[in-house]
Amino acid sequence: MVKANVFHACLEILDKKIQAHELSLEELIVGAANDSKSTAGDKHETARAMMQLEQEKLSKQLSELRTQKNVLEQLRVGRVGERVGAGSLITTDKGMLYLSVALGKISMEGKTIFALSPQSPLGEKLLGKKTGDAVEMNGVKYVILEIH
């Protein structure tokens, strides 16, 4: 498994999520503009308030996705160290972990990789570890076999 491929898969996932959120936000804004031209009343005010809340929620999620993309883009893909750090692709006895941004399970090239943040509980335990070290999380022991 090439780390650059995992990096690009994560970038692609974030780009798709950002595009979907931008489209949803745009549709909400257009819907709100069209709705404001309709009749006034309690139902209208409630609908506008609900649209406004949804707009705020989508805007916040979009901002978080853009922040994740920025964090991901700051990682040095070619960096391989003896110790686990941000950007490390880690092979453990339980599977592969990509210490980057919290995207969860990614399937590629017939393998499953878990993209997790260095700030996550497992990510924090892995930071600074080297090949052969083990960490335990929720009763599960992870032995580091290789760091890419």
SULPEGI-V286266 format. One record per pair of residues at least 24 apart in sequence whose ideal C-beta (glycine too) atoms are under 10 Angstrom apart, sorted by the first residue. I is the first residue (numbers start at 1). GAP is how many residues later the second one is. D is the distance in Angstrom with one decimal. If there is no record, write none. Layout:
((I & GAP & D) (I & GAP & D))
This chain:
((1 & 88 & 6.9) (1 & 90 & 8.0) (1 & 95 & 6.5) (1 & 97 & 9.5) (1 & 107 & 8.0) (1 & 108 & 6.4) (1 & 109 & 9.7) (1 & 110 & 6.1) (1 & 112 & 7.3) (1 & 147 & 7.4) (2 & 75 & 9.5) (2 & 87 & 8.7) (2 & 107 & 8.7) (2 & 146 & 8.2) (3 & 72 & 9.6) (3 & 74 & 6.1) (3 & 75 & 8.2) (3 & 76 & 8.9) (3 & 77 & 7.9) (3 & 84 & 7.9) (3 & 85 & 8.3) (3 & 86 & 4.4) (3 & 95 & 7.8) (3 & 97 & 9.8) (3 & 110 & 10.0) (3 & 145 & 4.9) (4 & 73 & 5.1) (4 & 74 & 7.8) (4 & 85 & 9.6) (4 & 144 & 10.0) (5 & 72 & 9.8) (5 & 84 & 9.6) (5 & 103 & 6.7) (5 & 104 & 7.1) (5 & 108 & 9.7) (6 & 71 & 9.0) (6 & 83 & 5.8) (6 & 90 & 8.2) (6 & 92 & 5.1) (6 & 94 & 8.2) (6 & 100 & 7.1) (6 & 102 & 7.1) (6 & 103 & 9.2) (6 & 105 & 9.5) (6 & 107 & 5.7) (6 & 109 & 7.7) (6 & 142 & 8.8) (7 & 65 & 7.3) (7 & 66 & 9.3) (7 & 68 & 7.0) (7 & 69 & 9.9) (7 & 70 & 4.9) (7 & 71 & 9.9) (7 & 80 & 8.1) (7 & 82 & 8.6) (7 & 91 & 7.9) (7 & 93 & 7.4) (7 & 108 & 9.7) (8 & 69 & 8.7) (8 & 100 & 9.6) (9 & 89 & 9.1) (9 & 94 & 9.0) (9 & 97 & 5.7) (9 & 98 & 9.1) (9 & 99 & 5.3) (9 & 100 & 9.3) (9 & 104 & 8.1) (9 & 106 & 8.6) (10 & 58 & 8.9) (10 & 59 & 9.1) (10 & 62 & 5.8) (10 & 65 & 9.3) (10 & 88 & 7.0) (10 & 90 & 6.0) (10 & 91 & 6.6) (10 & 93 & 5.7) (10 & 96 & 6.9) (10 & 98 & 10.0) (10 & 103 & 9.0) (10 & 105 & 5.5) (11 & 58 & 7.1) (11 & 61 & 6.1) (11 & 62 & 7.5) (11 & 89 & 9.8) (11 & 90 & 9.8) (12 & 94 & 9.8) (13 & 52 & 9.9) (13 & 55 & 9.7) (13 & 56 & 9.8) (13 & 59 & 9.7) (13 & 88 & 9.5) (13 & 90 & 5.7) (13 & 91 & 9.4) (13 & 93 & 7.0) (13 & 102 & 8.3) (14 & 51 & 6.1) (14 & 52 & 8.6) (14 & 54 & 5.9) (14 & 55 & 4.6) (14 & 56 & 9.7) (14 & 57 & 9.8) (14 & 58 & 6.6) (14 & 59 & 9.4) (14 & 87 & 7.5) (14 & 89 & 7.4) (15 & 50 & 9.2) (15 & 54 & 7.4) (16 & 49 & 10.0) (17 & 44 & 8.6) (17 & 45 & 8.9) (17 & 47 & 9.9) (17 & 48 & 5.3) (17 & 51 & 8.8) (17 & 52 & 9.0) (17 & 86 & 9.0) (18 & 43 & 9.6) (18 & 44 & 6.7) (18 & 47 & 5.0) (18 & 48 & 6.5) (18 & 50 & 9.2) (18 & 51 & 6.8) (19 & 46 & 9.9) (20 & 38 & 9.9) (20 & 42 & 9.6) (20 & 45 & 9.4) (21 & 37 & 5.8) (21 & 38 & 8.7) (21 & 39 & 10.0) (21 & 40 & 5.8) (21 & 41 & 4.4) (21 & 42 & 9.5) (21 & 43 & 9.6) (21 & 44 & 6.3) (21 & 45 & 9.4) (22 & 36 & 8.9) (22 & 40 & 6.6) (22 & 43 & 9.5) (22 & 44 & 10.0) (23 & 35 & 10.0) (24 & 30 & 8.6) (24 & 31 & 9.5) (24 & 34 & 5.7) (24 & 37 & 9.3) (24 & 38 & 8.9) (25 & 29 & 9.0) (25 & 30 & 6.6) (25 & 32 & 9.8) (25 & 33 & 4.7) (25 & 34 & 6.5) (25 & 36 & 9.2) (25 & 37 & 6.5) (26 & 32 & 9.8) (27 & 31 & 9.7) (28 & 24 & 9.1) (28 & 26 & 5.9) (28 & 27 & 5.1) (28 & 29 & 9.8) (28 & 30 & 6.7) (28 & 31 & 9.6) (29 & 26 & 6.9) (29 & 29 & 9.8) (31 & 24 & 9.7) (65 & 36 & 9.6) (67 & 34 & 9.0) (68 & 32 & 8.9) (68 & 33 & 4.5) (68 & 34 & 7.5) (68 & 35 & 7.9) (68 & 47 & 10.0) (68 & 49 & 8.7) (69 & 32 & 8.0) (70 & 31 & 9.6) (71 & 29 & 7.6) (71 & 30 & 5.6) (71 & 31 & 9.9) (71 & 46 & 8.4) (71 & 47 & 9.5) (72 & 26 & 10.0) (72 & 28 & 5.7) (72 & 29 & 5.1) (72 & 31 & 8.9) (72 & 43 & 9.0) (74 & 26 & 9.9) (75 & 24 & 9.0) (75 & 25 & 5.9) (75 & 26 & 8.8) (79 & 69 & 9.8) (80 & 67 & 7.0) (80 & 68 & 6.1) (81 & 49 & 8.9) (81 & 66 & 6.8) (81 & 67 & 9.8) (82 & 48 & 5.5) (82 & 49 & 7.5) (82 & 65 & 7.0) (83 & 43 & 9.6) (83 & 44 & 8.1) (83 & 45 & 5.3) (83 & 46 & 6.6) (83 & 47 & 5.2) (83 & 48 & 9.1) (83 & 50 & 9.0) (83 & 61 & 9.8) (83 & 64 & 7.3) (84 & 34 & 8.8) (84 & 39 & 8.9) (84 & 41 & 9.5) (84 & 42 & 4.8) (84 & 43 & 5.8) (84 & 44 & 6.4) (84 & 45 & 4.9) (84 & 46 & 7.4) (84 & 47 & 9.3) (84 & 49 & 8.4) (84 & 51 & 9.4) (84 & 60 & 7.1) (84 & 63 & 5.9) (85 & 33 & 7.7) (85 & 41 & 9.2) (85 & 42 & 6.7) (85 & 43 & 7.6) (85 & 44 & 9.8) (85 & 62 & 8.9) (86 & 31 & 8.8) (86 & 32 & 4.9) (86 & 33 & 9.6) (86 & 37 & 8.6) (86 & 41 & 8.1) (87 & 31 & 9.0) (87 & 61 & 9.7) (88 & 30 & 9.0) (88 & 35 & 9.9) (88 & 38 & 7.9) (88 & 39 & 8.9) (88 & 41 & 9.4) (88 & 56 & 9.6) (88 & 59 & 5.5) (88 & 60 & 7.0) (89 & 24 & 7.5) (89 & 26 & 9.8) (89 & 57 & 8.7) (89 & 58 & 7.6) (89 & 59 & 4.0) (90 & 24 & 9.6) (90 & 26 & 9.8) (90 & 33 & 10.0) (90 & 36 & 6.6) (90 & 39 & 8.5) (90 & 41 & 9.4) (90 & 52 & 8.5) (90 & 54 & 6.0) (90 & 55 & 8.3) (90 & 56 & 7.5) (90 & 57 & 5.8) (90 & 58 & 7.5) (91 & 40 & 9.2) (91 & 52 & 9.9) (91 & 53 & 7.6) (91 & 54 & 4.7) (91 & 55 & 4.2) (91 & 56 & 7.8) (91 & 57 & 7.2) (92 & 34 & 8.8) (92 & 42 & 8.7) (92 & 43 & 8.8) (92 & 49 & 9.3) (92 & 50 & 4.4) (92 & 51 & 6.0) (92 & 52 & 5.7) (92 & 53 & 6.1) (92 & 54 & 8.7) (93 & 41 & 8.6) (93 & 48 & 8.1) (93 & 49 & 6.9) (93 & 50 & 4.5) (93 & 51 & 8.5) (93 & 52 & 6.2) (94 & 43 & 9.8) (94 & 46 & 6.8) (94 & 47 & 8.2) (94 & 48 & 5.3) (94 & 49 & 8.1) (94 & 51 & 9.8) (95 & 47 & 8.8) (96 & 49 & 9.6) (96 & 50 & 9.3) (96 & 52 & 8.9) (97 & 25 & 7.6) (97 & 26 & 8.3) (97 & 29 & 7.2) (97 & 45 & 7.9) (97 & 47 & 9.3) (98 & 50 & 9.2) (99 & 24 & 5.6) (99 & 27 & 6.4) (99 & 28 & 7.7) (99 & 48 & 9.7))
